């Protein structure tokens, strides 16, 4: 499983906010309580987002709407 980009994670979180709150809550619990497993939680949420979205192109274009807070 490759590490997802920050933009992929942001897009997956945005998607989960409106489409899969259970996945978002599970992700947040792991991401905030187990820093060692953070990359796995990121990858799992991004994979779930990719599996759930039929139009990958439009979902990825929305990623550009979120400027990075830090580099």
N, C-alpha and C positions, 0 to 999 in steps of 0.2 A: 504494500500500500504506500503510495508516494505521499509526501507532505503537500497538502493543498496550499495555494497562495492565500495571502491575507484577503485579497479581493474575492476569491472563491468562498472563503469562510463567511465574509460579510454578506455576500449574496445568498448563501445558504441560510444564514440567520434571518435575513429579511424575508425569505420565502417561508421559513418555519413560523415566523410571527403570524402569518396569515393563513397558513395551510396545515401546520402540524405542530401544535403547541406541546404535545407530549414529547416529541423528539427534541424540541428546543429545551424543555425543562430537563430532560435527561442529559443533554449536551452541557447545559449550564452547570449542573451538579458536578459532573466529572471535570469540566474545564476549570471550575473554581475551587474544588476540594482536593483534586489530585493532579497537581501540576505536572507530575511525571507522565501522566496519561493524556495530557492535553492534545498532543499531536494526533493520537488515535481518535479522540473525540472529534477533533476538527475533520479528520479524514472520513469518519463515519457519517457526520452530518452532511458533508459535501457529497458523499456517495448517495445518501438518501435523497438529497436535493436533485442530483443528476438523474437518479432513477425515477423520480416523481415528475420531472418536467419533460414534456415531450419536445418542446421547441428550445433546444439548448442554445441556439444562436441568440434569441431575444433575451433569454435569462442572463446570458453572459454580457450582453450589451448593457444591461442595467447596472452591472458592476461598475462601469465607468462613471456612473452618477454619484458614487461615494468617494470623495477625495480622502486620501490617507491622512490620518491624524498625526502620524509620525513615520519616519523612514528608518 
